[in-house]
Amino acid sequence: MIRYLRHEQIDKTKWDACITASADNMVYALSWFLDVVAPGWQAFIEEQEGAYVTVMPLPGTLKMSFPYLSQPYHTHQLGVFTTARSREGVREQMLELTIKRYKFIHSYRFNRSDTACLEQLQDKYELVGRYTRYLKLDKPYPELYKAYTRDRKMNLKRARRANLRMFESDDIEPLIQHFKKHIEHKVVGGVSEHTYQLLRDLYQVMKERGVAQLIYTTAGGEVNAGCLFFKYNNVISYAFNSADSEGRVANGRTLVLDEVIRQHAGTDYTLDFESPMIEQIEHFYASFGAHRVKYFALRHNALPLYVKIIRNIRMKVYRTFFASGVAEEV
């Protein structure tokens, strides 16, 4: 039987045990990660003999008095996490319950183990196919380097000739301030201070647990690029980055990504670029030899007609007067 549990009803020990035992054991679904990015999160849970065997995190809120579900910031994928004891058909059952509970769902993203099941349900639900880029690091570095495109190899050589200083740090603030100064104005809709504080809080937790890696490049003592990675369960997630015009010309992020690939070459790690659906950025990640991996995002709008009309008017006004920026990685 599947139960809906409020946040205070969830046994975090059982929850994390289920995530750890699941096929897609990812950091985003662990209770301590969700506590930071979505305080008060709820869940659908299948329990057998006192153990959680299937779980689905629900970072739901109320907006205009209607139940609303969306993907938290800095959280690439969630979805249904199954184990060997999960009942057949549990993914579709949880999906159906989600549609019934939430009047509005904005791009709730499922993990890749859900993909095969969701492929069969596209006619029934508003499921949108999305892609990220994965690079398996199980080969020696020279073999991984051979898979770089010709342009990426040339840009890596330019980065090395630029005499950039590359170093690891445990201070997230330069990256945040750099993003504010050089990137924020390009982000459609802007970035709230709450989102930055969320990143600070999340980085602190990840750092304490030893699963964060932060690398900067500088020229003349000034930061020109920074990259934040999360490392968990043999996956390196490219979580957040920033580069100014000098950093882009000098290929600072190319230098950092190549260094991470070099550090973990010949291991069981996979680098997840967390690629957005932006052609230019996806092309950049593909140039390292990364391949496409499909997953799905769920949309749903069962709001009353008058609310839909109000929302559509607001969106048209926003697009007319404010949506002039270029989307960047956030």
C-alpha positions as a Markdown table, in Angstrom:
| # | Residue | x | y | z |
|---|---|---|---|---|
| 1 | Met | 0.0 | 0.0 | 0.0 |
| 2 | Ile | 1.2 | 3.5 | -0.9 |
| 3 | Arg | 0.9 | 6.1 | 1.8 |
| 4 | Tyr | 1.2 | 9.9 | 1.7 |
| 5 | Leu | 3.3 | 11.1 | 4.6 |
| 6 | Arg | 3.8 | 14.7 | 5.8 |
| 7 | His | 7.3 | 15.7 | 6.6 |
| 8 | Glu | 7.1 | 15.1 | 10.3 |
| 9 | Gln | 5.7 | 11.6 | 9.7 |
| 10 | Ile | 8.7 | 10.5 | 7.6 |
| 11 | Asp | 11.3 | 8.2 | 9.3 |
| 12 | Lys | 14.6 | 9.7 | 7.9 |
| 13 | Thr | 16.6 | 6.6 | 8.8 |
| 14 | Lys | 14.2 | 4.3 | 6.8 |
| 15 | Trp | 14.1 | 6.9 | 4.0 |
| 16 | Asp | 17.9 | 7.1 | 3.5 |
| 17 | Ala | 18.2 | 3.3 | 3.7 |
| 18 | Cys | 15.6 | 3.0 | 0.9 |
| 19 | Ile | 17.4 | 5.6 | -1.2 |
| 20 | Thr | 20.8 | 3.9 | -0.6 |
| 21 | Ala | 19.3 | 0.5 | -1.7 |
| 22 | Ser | 17.6 | 1.9 | -4.8 |
| 23 | Ala | 18.8 | 1.6 | -8.4 |
| 24 | Asp | 19.3 | 5.4 | -8.6 |
| 25 | Asn | 20.9 | 6.1 | -5.3 |
| 26 | Met | 21.5 | 9.8 | -5.8 |
| 27 | Val | 22.4 | 12.6 | -3.4 |
| 28 | Tyr | 19.4 | 14.8 | -4.3 |
| 29 | Ala | 16.9 | 12.3 | -2.8 |
| 30 | Leu | 18.7 | 11.8 | 0.6 |
| 31 | Ser | 16.8 | 13.3 | 3.5 |
| 32 | Trp | 19.5 | 15.7 | 4.6 |
| 33 | Phe | 19.8 | 17.1 | 1.1 |
| 34 | Leu | 16.0 | 17.6 | 0.8 |
| 35 | Asp | 15.9 | 19.2 | 4.2 |
| 36 | Val | 18.1 | 22.0 | 2.8 |
| 37 | Val | 16.6 | 22.6 | -0.6 |
| 38 | Ala | 12.9 | 21.8 | 0.3 |
| 39 | Pro | 12.2 | 22.2 | 4.0 |
| 40 | Gly | 8.9 | 20.5 | 4.9 |
| 41 | Trp | 9.1 | 18.1 | 1.9 |
| 42 | Gln | 6.5 | 15.3 | 1.9 |
| 43 | Ala | 6.5 | 11.9 | 0.2 |
| 44 | Phe | 4.7 | 8.9 | -1.2 |
| 45 | Ile | 6.0 | 5.7 | 0.5 |
| 46 | Glu | 5.5 | 2.0 | 0.0 |
| 47 | Glu | 6.3 | 0.2 | 3.2 |
| 48 | Gln | 6.7 | -3.5 | 3.8 |
| 49 | Glu | 7.4 | -5.2 | 7.1 |
| 50 | Gly | 8.4 | -1.9 | 8.7 |
| 51 | Ala | 10.8 | -0.9 | 5.9 |
| 52 | Tyr | 10.5 | 1.7 | 3.2 |
| 53 | Val | 10.8 | -0.2 | -0.2 |
| 54 | Thr | 9.7 | 2.5 | -2.6 |
| 55 | Val | 9.7 | 6.3 | -2.1 |
| 56 | Met | 8.9 | 9.4 | -4.0 |
| 57 | Pro | 10.0 | 12.8 | -2.6 |
| 58 | Leu | 7.4 | 15.6 | -2.9 |
| 59 | Pro | 8.7 | 19.1 | -2.5 |
| 60 | Gly | 5.2 | 20.5 | -2.5 |
| 61 | Thr | 3.9 | 23.9 | -1.3 |
| 62 | Leu | 0.7 | 25.9 | -1.5 |
| 63 | Lys | 0.4 | 28.8 | -4.0 |
| 64 | Met | -2.8 | 30.8 | -4.1 |
| 65 | Ser | -4.2 | 28.1 | -1.8 |
| 66 | Phe | -3.6 | 25.4 | -4.4 |
| 67 | Pro | -1.2 | 22.4 | -3.9 |
| 68 | Tyr | 1.8 | 23.1 | -6.1 |
| 69 | Leu | 4.8 | 20.8 | -6.9 |
| 70 | Ser | 8.0 | 21.8 | -8.5 |
| 71 | Gln | 11.7 | 20.9 | -8.7 |
| 72 | Pro | 13.8 | 22.6 | -5.9 |
| 73 | Tyr | 16.7 | 24.7 | -6.9 |
| 74 | His | 20.1 | 22.9 | -7.2 |
| 75 | Thr | 18.3 | 19.5 | -7.4 |
| 76 | His | 18.8 | 17.9 | -10.8 |
| 77 | Gln | 16.5 | 14.8 | -10.5 |
| 78 | Leu | 14.1 | 13.2 | -8.1 |
| 79 | Gly | 11.3 | 10.8 | -9.0 |
| 80 | Val | 10.4 | 7.3 | -7.9 |
| 81 | Phe | 13.1 | 5.3 | -6.1 |
| 82 | Thr | 12.5 | 1.6 | -6.3 |
| 83 | Thr | 14.3 | -1.4 | -4.6 |
| 84 | Ala | 14.2 | -5.1 | -5.2 |
| 85 | Arg | 11.2 | -5.3 | -3.0 |
| 86 | Ser | 9.1 | -2.7 | -4.9 |
| 87 | Arg | 5.7 | -3.9 | -6.2 |
| 88 | Glu | 5.2 | -4.1 | -9.9 |
| 89 | Gly | 3.5 | -1.0 | -11.3 |
| 90 | Val | 4.4 | 1.1 | -8.3 |
| 91 | Arg | 5.8 | 3.9 | -10.5 |
| 92 | Glu | 2.6 | 4.5 | -12.4 |
| 93 | Gln | 0.6 | 4.3 | -9.2 |
| 94 | Met | 2.7 | 7.0 | -7.5 |
| 95 | Leu | 2.5 | 9.1 | -10.7 |
| 96 | Glu | -1.3 | 8.8 | -10.7 |
| 97 | Leu | -1.4 | 9.8 | -7.0 |
| 98 | Thr | 0.8 | 12.8 | -7.7 |
| 99 | Ile | -1.5 | 14.1 | -10.4 |
| 100 | Lys | -4.5 | 13.7 | -8.1 |
| 101 | Arg | -2.9 | 15.5 | -5.2 |
| 102 | Tyr | -1.3 | 18.5 | -6.9 |
| 103 | Lys | -3.3 | 21.0 | -9.0 |
| 104 | Phe | -0.2 | 22.4 | -10.6 |
| 105 | Ile | 3.1 | 20.7 | -11.3 |
| 106 | His | 6.0 | 22.6 | -12.8 |
| 107 | Ser | 8.7 | 20.4 | -14.3 |
| 108 | Tyr | 9.1 | 17.8 | -11.6 |
| 109 | Arg | 12.1 | 15.8 | -12.9 |
| 110 | Phe | 12.4 | 12.0 | -12.6 |
| 111 | Asn | 15.6 | 10.0 | -12.4 |
| 112 | Arg | 16.8 | 7.9 | -15.3 |
| 113 | Ser | 15.7 | 4.6 | -13.8 |
| 114 | Asp | 12.1 | 5.9 | -14.2 |
| 115 | Thr | 12.7 | 6.6 | -18.0 |
| 116 | Ala | 11.7 | 3.2 | -19.4 |
| 117 | Cys | 8.4 | 3.1 | -17.5 |
| 118 | Leu | 7.6 | 6.7 | -18.3 |
| 119 | Glu | 8.2 | 6.2 | -22.0 |
| 120 | Gln | 5.1 | 4.0 | -22.0 |
| 121 | Leu | 3.0 | 6.6 | -20.2 |
| 122 | Gln | 3.5 | 9.7 | -22.4 |
| 123 | Asp | 0.1 | 9.5 | -23.9 |
| 124 | Lys | -1.6 | 9.5 | -20.5 |
| 125 | Tyr | 0.5 | 12.2 | -18.7 |
| 126 | Glu | 2.2 | 15.4 | -19.7 |
| 127 | Leu | 5.7 | 14.0 | -19.6 |
| 128 | Val | 8.5 | 16.0 | -21.4 |
| 129 | Gly | 11.7 | 14.3 | -22.5 |
| 130 | Arg | 14.8 | 16.0 | -21.4 |
| 131 | Tyr | 18.5 | 15.1 | -21.6 |
| 132 | Thr | 21.7 | 15.4 | -19.6 |
| 133 | Arg | 25.2 | 14.5 | -20.6 |
| 134 | Tyr | 27.2 | 11.7 | -18.9 |
| 135 | Leu | 30.8 | 10.9 | -19.2 |
| 136 | Lys | 32.0 | 7.5 | -17.8 |
| 137 | Leu | 35.5 | 7.9 | -16.4 |
| 138 | Asp | 36.5 | 4.2 | -16.3 |
| 139 | Lys | 39.2 | 4.6 | -18.9 |
| 140 | Pro | 42.8 | 6.0 | -18.5 |
| 141 | Tyr | 43.1 | 9.7 | -19.0 |
| 142 | Pro | 44.8 | 9.5 | -22.5 |
| 143 | Glu | 41.8 | 7.5 | -23.8 |
| 144 | Leu | 39.3 | 9.9 | -22.3 |
| 145 | Tyr | 41.3 | 12.8 | -23.9 |
| 146 | Lys | 41.2 | 11.2 | -27.3 |
| 147 | Ala | 37.4 | 11.4 | -27.2 |
| 148 | Tyr | 37.5 | 15.3 | -26.8 |
| 149 | Thr | 36.6 | 17.1 | -30.0 |
| 150 | Arg | 39.3 | 18.9 | -32.0 |
| 151 | Asp | 38.0 | 22.3 | -30.8 |
| 152 | Arg | 38.0 | 21.2 | -27.2 |
| 153 | Lys | 41.6 | 20.0 | -27.4 |
| 154 | Met | 42.6 | 23.3 | -29.0 |
| 155 | Asn | 40.8 | 25.3 | -26.3 |
| 156 | Leu | 42.4 | 23.2 | -23.6 |
| 157 | Lys | 45.8 | 24.0 | -25.0 |
| 158 | Arg | 44.9 | 27.7 | -25.1 |
| 159 | Ala | 43.8 | 27.5 | -21.4 |
| 160 | Arg | 47.2 | 26.0 | -20.5 |
| 161 | Arg | 49.0 | 28.7 | -22.4 |
| 162 | Ala | 47.0 | 31.4 | -20.6 |
| 163 | Asn | 48.9 | 30.8 | -17.4 |
| 164 | Leu | 45.7 | 30.6 | -15.3 |
| 165 | Arg | 46.1 | 29.7 | -11.7 |
| 166 | Met | 43.8 | 26.8 | -10.8 |
| 167 | Phe | 43.2 | 25.9 | -7.1 |
| 168 | Glu | 40.7 | 24.1 | -4.9 |
| 169 | Ser | 38.9 | 26.1 | -2.2 |
| 170 | Asp | 36.3 | 25.7 | 0.6 |
| 171 | Asp | 34.9 | 29.2 | 0.2 |
| 172 | Ile | 31.7 | 29.4 | -1.9 |
| 173 | Glu | 31.3 | 33.2 | -1.6 |
| 174 | Pro | 33.7 | 34.2 | -4.4 |
| 175 | Leu | 31.7 | 31.9 | -6.8 |
| 176 | Ile | 28.4 | 33.4 | -5.7 |
| 177 | Gln | 29.6 | 37.0 | -6.0 |
| 178 | His | 31.2 | 36.3 | -9.3 |
| 179 | Phe | 27.9 | 34.8 | -10.6 |
| 180 | Lys | 26.0 | 37.8 | -9.3 |
| 181 | Lys | 28.3 | 40.2 | -11.1 |
| 182 | His | 28.8 | 38.5 | -14.4 |
| 183 | Ile | 25.9 | 36.0 | -15.0 |
| 184 | Glu | 22.8 | 37.0 | -13.0 |
| 185 | His | 21.7 | 39.7 | -15.5 |
| 186 | Lys | 21.6 | 37.0 | -18.3 |
| 187 | Val | 19.3 | 34.7 | -16.4 |
| 188 | Val | 15.7 | 35.0 | -17.5 |
| 189 | Gly | 13.7 | 36.1 | -14.5 |
| 190 | Gly | 16.8 | 36.9 | -12.4 |
| 191 | Val | 18.0 | 35.1 | -9.3 |
| 192 | Ser | 16.7 | 35.8 | -5.9 |
| 193 | Glu | 18.8 | 36.2 | -2.8 |
| 194 | His | 17.0 | 33.2 | -1.3 |
| 195 | Thr | 18.4 | 31.0 | -4.1 |
| 196 | Tyr | 22.0 | 32.2 | -3.3 |
| 197 | Gln | 21.4 | 31.5 | 0.4 |
| 198 | Leu | 20.1 | 28.1 | -0.5 |
| 199 | Leu | 23.4 | 27.4 | -2.3 |
| 200 | Arg | 25.4 | 28.6 | 0.6 |
| 201 | Asp | 23.5 | 26.4 | 3.0 |
| 202 | Leu | 23.7 | 23.4 | 0.7 |
| 203 | Tyr | 27.4 | 23.8 | 0.1 |
| 204 | Gln | 28.1 | 24.0 | 3.9 |
| 205 | Val | 26.2 | 20.7 | 4.4 |
| 206 | Met | 28.0 | 19.0 | 1.4 |
| 207 | Lys | 31.3 | 20.3 | 2.6 |
| 208 | Glu | 30.8 | 18.9 | 6.1 |
| 209 | Arg | 29.9 | 15.5 | 4.5 |
| 210 | Gly | 33.0 | 15.6 | 2.3 |
| 211 | Val | 31.1 | 15.4 | -1.0 |
| 212 | Ala | 31.8 | 18.8 | -2.4 |
| 213 | Gln | 34.7 | 19.9 | -4.6 |
| 214 | Leu | 35.1 | 23.6 | -5.5 |
| 215 | Ile | 37.7 | 24.8 | -8.0 |
| 216 | Tyr | 38.6 | 28.3 | -9.2 |
| 217 | Thr | 40.8 | 29.8 | -11.9 |
| 218 | Thr | 42.3 | 33.2 | -11.6 |
| 219 | Ala | 44.3 | 35.6 | -13.7 |
| 220 | Gly | 46.2 | 38.5 | -12.1 |
| 221 | Gly | 44.7 | 37.5 | -8.7 |
| 222 | Glu | 41.1 | 37.9 | -9.9 |
| 223 | Val | 38.7 | 35.0 | -10.2 |
| 224 | Asn | 37.6 | 34.5 | -13.8 |
| 225 | Ala | 35.9 | 31.1 | -13.4 |
| 226 | Gly | 34.6 | 28.8 | -10.7 |
| 227 | Cys | 33.1 | 25.3 | -10.7 |
| 228 | Leu | 31.3 | 23.4 | -8.0 |
| 229 | Phe | 30.9 | 19.6 | -8.1 |
| 230 | Phe | 29.0 | 17.2 | -5.8 |
| 231 | Lys | 30.5 | 13.7 | -5.5 |
| 232 | Tyr | 28.3 | 10.8 | -4.3 |
| 233 | Asn | 27.8 | 7.2 | -5.1 |
| 234 | Asn | 30.4 | 7.3 | -8.0 |
| 235 | Val | 28.7 | 10.2 | -9.7 |
| 236 | Ile | 30.3 | 13.6 | -10.0 |
| 237 | Ser | 27.6 | 16.2 | -10.5 |
| 238 | Tyr | 28.6 | 19.5 | -12.2 |
| 239 | Ala | 26.3 | 21.5 | -9.8 |
| 240 | Phe | 27.1 | 25.2 | -10.4 |
| 241 | Asn | 29.5 | 27.4 | -12.3 |
| 242 | Ser | 30.4 | 30.9 | -13.4 |
| 243 | Ala | 32.8 | 32.4 | -15.8 |
| 244 | Asp | 33.3 | 36.0 | -16.9 |
| 245 | Ser | 34.3 | 37.1 | -20.4 |
| 246 | Glu | 38.0 | 36.7 | -19.6 |
| 247 | Gly | 37.4 | 33.3 | -18.1 |
| 248 | Arg | 35.5 | 32.2 | -21.2 |
| 249 | Val | 38.2 | 33.5 | -23.6 |
| 250 | Ala | 40.9 | 31.8 | -21.5 |
| 251 | Asn | 38.8 | 28.6 | -21.2 |
| 252 | Gly | 38.9 | 28.5 | -17.5 |
| 253 | Arg | 36.0 | 26.0 | -17.2 |
| 254 | Thr | 37.6 | 23.8 | -19.8 |
| 255 | Leu | 40.7 | 23.7 | -17.7 |
| 256 | Val | 38.7 | 22.8 | -14.6 |
| 257 | Leu | 36.6 | 20.1 | -16.2 |
| 258 | Asp | 39.7 | 18.5 | -17.8 |
| 259 | Glu | 41.3 | 18.5 | -14.3 |
| 260 | Val | 38.3 | 16.8 | -12.7 |
| 261 | Ile | 38.3 | 14.2 | -15.6 |
| 262 | Arg | 42.1 | 13.7 | -15.1 |
| 263 | Gln | 41.7 | 13.3 | -11.3 |
| 264 | His | 39.1 | 10.6 | -11.6 |
| 265 | Ala | 40.2 | 8.8 | -14.8 |
| 266 | Gly | 40.3 | 5.0 | -14.5 |
| 267 | Thr | 37.7 | 5.0 | -11.7 |
| 268 | Asp | 34.1 | 3.9 | -11.5 |
| 269 | Tyr | 33.0 | 7.6 | -11.4 |
| 270 | Thr | 30.6 | 9.1 | -14.0 |
| 271 | Leu | 30.6 | 12.8 | -14.6 |
| 272 | Asp | 27.1 | 14.2 | -14.9 |
| 273 | Phe | 27.2 | 17.6 | -16.6 |
| 274 | Glu | 23.6 | 18.3 | -15.5 |
| 275 | Ser | 23.2 | 19.7 | -19.0 |
| 276 | Pro | 20.4 | 22.2 | -19.5 |
| 277 | Met | 18.3 | 22.1 | -22.7 |
| 278 | Ile | 20.3 | 24.9 | -24.2 |
| 279 | Glu | 22.0 | 23.9 | -27.5 |
| 280 | Gln | 25.2 | 25.9 | -27.0 |
| 281 | Ile | 25.8 | 24.6 | -23.5 |
| 282 | Glu | 25.0 | 21.0 | -24.5 |
| 283 | His | 27.4 | 21.3 | -27.4 |
| 284 | Phe | 30.1 | 22.4 | -25.0 |
| 285 | Tyr | 29.6 | 19.4 | -22.7 |
| 286 | Ala | 29.4 | 17.0 | -25.7 |
| 287 | Ser | 32.8 | 18.2 | -26.8 |
| 288 | Phe | 34.4 | 16.3 | -23.8 |
| 289 | Gly | 33.0 | 13.0 | -25.2 |
| 290 | Ala | 29.9 | 12.9 | -23.0 |
| 291 | His | 26.9 | 11.1 | -24.3 |
| 292 | Arg | 23.2 | 11.9 | -24.0 |
| 293 | Val | 21.0 | 10.3 | -21.3 |
| 294 | Lys | 17.3 | 10.8 | -21.3 |
| 295 | Tyr | 15.0 | 11.5 | -18.4 |
| 296 | Phe | 11.5 | 12.9 | -18.1 |
| 297 | Ala | 9.9 | 16.0 | -16.5 |
| 298 | Leu | 6.3 | 16.0 | -15.4 |
| 299 | Arg | 3.9 | 19.0 | -16.0 |
| 300 | His | 0.3 | 19.3 | -15.0 |
| 301 | Asn | -2.2 | 22.1 | -14.8 |
| 302 | Ala | -5.6 | 21.4 | -13.2 |
| 303 | Leu | -6.1 | 24.9 | -11.8 |
| 304 | Pro | -9.5 | 26.5 | -12.1 |
| 305 | Leu | -10.1 | 28.4 | -15.4 |
| 306 | Tyr | -10.0 | 31.8 | -13.7 |
| 307 | Val | -6.6 | 31.1 | -12.2 |
| 308 | Lys | -5.3 | 29.8 | -15.5 |
| 309 | Ile | -6.4 | 33.0 | -17.2 |
| 310 | Ile | -4.7 | 35.2 | -14.5 |
| 311 | Arg | -1.5 | 33.2 | -14.8 |
| 312 | Asn | -1.4 | 33.4 | -18.6 |
| 313 | Ile | -1.9 | 37.2 | -18.5 |
| 314 | Arg | 1.0 | 37.4 | -16.0 |
| 315 | Met | 3.2 | 35.3 | -18.1 |
| 316 | Lys | 2.5 | 37.3 | -21.2 |
| 317 | Val | 3.3 | 40.6 | -19.4 |
| 318 | Tyr | 6.5 | 39.0 | -18.0 |
| 319 | Arg | 7.6 | 37.8 | -21.5 |
| 320 | Thr | 6.9 | 41.2 | -23.0 |
| 321 | Phe | 8.7 | 43.3 | -20.5 |
| 322 | Phe | 11.2 | 41.2 | -18.7 |
| 323 | Ala | 12.2 | 38.0 | -20.6 |
| 324 | Ser | 15.0 | 39.6 | -22.6 |
| 325 | Gly | 17.9 | 37.7 | -21.0 |
| 326 | Val | 19.7 | 34.6 | -22.1 |
| 327 | Ala | 19.2 | 31.5 | -19.9 |
| 328 | Glu | 22.4 | 30.3 | -18.2 |
| 329 | Glu | 23.3 | 27.4 | -16.0 |
| 330 | Val | 21.8 | 28.0 | -12.5 |
